[in-house]
Amino acid sequence: LQLGLSPREAEVLLWVAQGKTNPEIASILGISEETVKKHMKQVLATLAVETRTAATLRALELLQPSP
């Protein structure tokens, strides 16, 4: 299932789901904190949610196999 995220946006969301802060994610990925914020803004818009936690939960819901 595709969430409609770019590979980098999905990567940022993965780290967010693991509780990492923007500065930590920037360091891990070797990008600026501002770029992390831009990616997260796009993730939130794409998943139609308002918070990092909601984005994580939405992704989990969408990725869960149907019963």
Secondary structure, DSSP 8 states (H G I E B T S, - for coil): ---S--HHHHHHHHHHHTT--HHHHHHHHTS-HHHHHHHHHHHHHHHT-SSHHHHHHHHHHHHS---
